[in-house]
């Protein structure tokens, strides 16, 4: 599931709650999902935690997740 699909699957109130728990706005998360804005590593970790692994750091950083989080190196690629 992509970030934008995940966000669209949430009711509007839950979208804003998710964004607040990640320290950002829903609008910014949408921009990340559409590829218009970069995702920070901190938001990626938060999204992975708050989505209970539906959205992963590896999905959000497909080209360099292993440099940011080498401890994930032994795991299978998600998404």
Backbone as JSON, one array per atom type, in Angstrom:
{
  "sequence": "XXXXXXXXXXXXXXXXXXXXXXXXXXXXXXXXXXXXXXXXXXXXXXXXXXXXXXXXXXXXXXXXXXXXXXXXXXXXXXX",
  "N": [[0.85, -1.18, 0.0], [0.55, 2.18, -0.81], [1.67, 5.36, 0.55], [-0.17, 7.43, -0.01], [-2.49, 5.99, -0.63], [-2.89, 4.75, 1.82], [-3.36, 7.01, 3.46], [-5.71, 7.95, 2.25], [-7.4, 5.91, 2.93], [-8.07, 6.34, 5.52], [-10.44, 7.76, 7.83], [-11.39, 11.25, 7.76], [-10.92, 12.58, 10.31], [-9.13, 10.84, 11.56], [-6.97, 11.03, 9.87], [-5.96, 13.57, 10.39], [-5.32, 13.25, 13.08], [-3.28, 11.33, 12.87], [-1.34, 12.82, 11.48], [-0.84, 14.84, 13.4], [0.23, 13.29, 15.47], [2.58, 12.64, 14.27], [3.84, 15.01, 14.18], [3.32, 16.9, 12.2], [1.41, 18.27, 9.42], [-1.68, 17.12, 7.93], [-1.86, 17.9, 5.3], [0.83, 18.17, 4.59], [1.66, 15.5, 4.81], [0.15, 14.43, 2.73], [1.38, 15.7, 0.57], [3.89, 14.49, 0.7], [3.08, 11.88, 0.12], [2.23, 12.16, -2.54], [4.61, 12.68, -3.7], [5.57, 15.24, -3.9], [6.86, 16.57, -1.89], [9.68, 16.1, 0.28], [10.14, 13.32, 2.48], [10.95, 13.36, 5.84], [13.42, 11.55, 7.75], [12.57, 11.3, 10.42], [9.77, 11.62, 10.29], [9.21, 9.42, 8.71], [9.87, 7.25, 10.41], [7.96, 7.69, 12.38], [5.57, 7.39, 10.89], [5.77, 4.7, 10.2], [5.57, 3.51, 12.72], [3.07, 4.53, 13.66], [1.31, 3.6, 11.73], [1.38, 0.99, 12.19], [3.19, -0.57, 10.8], [2.15, -0.75, 8.23], [2.83, 1.27, 6.47], [6.15, 1.67, 5.67], [9.56, 2.49, 6.61], [11.31, 1.64, 4.67], [9.7, 1.65, 2.41], [9.24, 4.39, 2.13], [11.77, 5.38, 1.74], [13.09, 4.1, -0.6], [15.53, 3.96, -2.0], [17.65, 4.53, -0.29], [17.26, 3.54, 2.3], [18.79, 1.63, 3.63], [21.13, 2.94, 4.22], [20.33, 4.87, 5.99], [19.09, 3.4, 8.02], [20.76, 1.02, 8.94], [20.39, -1.16, 10.57], [18.13, -2.41, 9.69], [18.88, -3.99, 7.64], [18.91, -6.84, 7.44], [16.32, -7.59, 7.03], [13.47, -8.48, 4.98], [12.46, -6.75, 2.01], [9.83, -4.52, 2.33], [6.46, -3.9, 1.11]],
  "CA": [[0.0, 0.0, 0.0], [1.3, 3.43, -0.86], [1.3, 6.31, 1.59], [-1.39, 8.16, -0.38], [-3.6, 5.05, -0.48], [-3.12, 4.6, 3.26], [-4.01, 8.23, 3.95], [-7.08, 7.99, 1.73], [-8.21, 4.88, 3.58], [-8.42, 6.79, 6.86], [-11.46, 8.81, 7.93], [-10.75, 12.57, 7.89], [-10.43, 12.86, 11.66], [-7.96, 9.98, 11.82], [-5.86, 11.58, 9.07], [-5.4, 14.72, 11.13], [-4.7, 12.7, 14.29], [-2.02, 10.73, 12.45], [-0.4, 13.91, 11.2], [-0.47, 15.47, 14.66], [1.13, 12.37, 16.19], [3.87, 12.67, 13.56], [4.4, 16.35, 14.29], [3.18, 17.61, 10.93], [0.02, 18.44, 9.02], [-2.17, 16.16, 6.95], [-1.52, 18.41, 3.99], [2.22, 17.84, 4.31], [1.71, 14.06, 4.55], [-0.36, 14.24, 1.36], [2.43, 16.12, -0.35], [4.87, 13.4, 0.71], [2.46, 10.77, -0.58], [2.2, 12.45, -3.98], [5.98, 12.87, -4.18], [5.86, 16.66, -4.08], [7.7, 17.02, -0.77], [10.47, 15.0, 0.83], [9.79, 12.8, 3.8], [12.11, 13.33, 6.73], [13.57, 10.28, 8.44], [11.76, 11.27, 11.64], [8.38, 11.36, 9.92], [9.15, 8.03, 8.23], [9.83, 6.38, 11.58], [6.66, 7.89, 13.01], [4.53, 6.78, 10.05], [5.87, 3.25, 10.34], [5.04, 3.17, 14.05], [1.65, 4.87, 13.78], [0.52, 2.77, 10.8], [1.63, -0.38, 12.63], [3.96, -1.26, 9.78], [1.54, -0.73, 6.9], [3.77, 2.14, 5.77], [7.46, 1.4, 6.27], [10.69, 3.35, 6.25], [11.84, 1.13, 3.41], [8.82, 2.14, 1.34], [9.39, 5.83, 2.0], [13.15, 5.64, 1.33], [13.47, 2.87, -1.29], [16.89, 3.96, -2.52], [18.71, 4.7, 0.7], [16.87, 3.14, 3.65], [19.85, 0.85, 4.26], [22.13, 3.87, 4.74], [19.73, 5.56, 7.13], [18.77, 2.43, 9.07], [21.47, -0.22, 8.6], [19.88, -2.25, 11.4], [17.05, -3.08, 8.96], [19.5, -4.66, 6.51], [18.63, -8.26, 7.35], [14.9, -7.85, 6.82], [12.97, -8.47, 3.62], [11.91, -5.48, 1.55], [8.37, -4.41, 2.5], [5.7, -3.1, 0.19]],
  "C": [[0.89, 1.24, 0.0], [0.85, 4.35, 0.28], [-0.01, 7.01, 1.23], [-2.62, 7.25, -0.26], [-3.92, 4.84, 0.99], [-3.85, 5.83, 3.81], [-5.46, 8.3, 3.5], [-7.98, 6.96, 2.37], [-8.67, 5.28, 4.98], [-9.57, 7.8, 6.82], [-10.78, 10.16, 8.18], [-10.2, 12.89, 9.28], [-9.19, 12.07, 12.01], [-6.74, 10.47, 11.04], [-5.17, 12.69, 9.84], [-4.74, 14.25, 12.43], [-3.35, 12.08, 13.97], [-0.97, 11.8, 12.21], [0.07, 14.57, 12.48], [0.49, 14.59, 15.46], [2.51, 12.32, 15.55], [4.49, 14.06, 13.54], [4.34, 17.16, 13.0], [1.71, 17.79, 10.62], [-0.38, 17.35, 8.04], [-1.8, 16.6, 5.55], [-0.07, 18.08, 3.62], [2.36, 16.34, 4.05], [1.19, 13.74, 3.16], [0.69, 14.61, 0.33], [3.56, 15.09, -0.42], [4.33, 12.24, -0.12], [2.43, 10.94, -2.09], [3.59, 12.67, -4.57], [6.37, 14.31, -4.41], [6.76, 17.24, -3.0], [8.5, 15.83, -0.26], [9.95, 14.57, 2.19], [11.06, 12.83, 4.65], [12.23, 11.95, 7.36], [12.72, 10.19, 9.71], [10.29, 11.0, 11.34], [8.23, 9.93, 9.43], [9.06, 7.05, 9.4], [8.47, 6.47, 12.25], [5.55, 7.24, 12.2], [4.57, 5.26, 10.15], [5.26, 2.79, 11.66], [3.53, 3.37, 14.11], [0.75, 4.06, 12.85], [0.66, 1.28, 11.14], [2.26, -1.22, 11.52], [3.33, -1.33, 8.41], [2.4, 0.13, 5.96], [5.12, 1.96, 6.45], [8.5, 2.42, 5.83], [11.28, 2.92, 4.91], [11.0, 1.59, 2.22], [9.04, 3.62, 1.07], [10.78, 6.24, 1.52], [13.68, 4.43, 0.56], [14.93, 2.82, -1.75], [17.99, 4.04, -1.47], [18.33, 4.33, 2.13], [18.01, 2.42, 4.37], [20.99, 1.73, 4.76], [21.63, 4.59, 5.98], [19.52, 4.63, 8.31], [19.45, 1.1, 8.77], [20.99, -1.41, 9.42], [18.73, -3.0, 10.73], [17.58, -3.95, 7.84], [19.15, -6.12, 6.36], [17.2, -8.59, 7.05], [14.55, -7.81, 5.34], [12.43, -7.09, 3.28], [10.39, -5.51, 1.66], [7.78, -3.65, 1.34], [5.83, -3.49, -1.22]]
}
